[in-house]
């Protein structure tokens, strides 16, 4: 639709320029055609400015949506970076504390880990 409006404005402007060439300078018809051309060119320029602003706003909205999606993805990665190690630590700690059932520590890692626990009174 924008293209059709622009084409119509251009065709009207061209027809006015053609009519302007046929008129003699200084006549009332000449002045009226010049005024119409002036107002039409102002309208065309305002329309172009408006379309540029609309395009700019669309790009800003698109960029805002992209930034929000990236923020959510970043948050997801950060949460996964916290939760994933905790899940793995839980798994290894459960396997490491099997000694309570059997009464012996079988892993070197957990021998050193148990040494870090200090009993309190």
Secondary structure, DSSP 8 states (H G I E B T S, - for coil): -HHHHHHHHHHHHHHHHHHHHHS-TTSHHHHHHHHHHHHHHHHHHHHHHHHHHHHHHHHHHHHHHHHHHHHHHHHHHHHHHHHHHHHHHHHHHHHHTTHHHHS----HHHHHHHHH-----
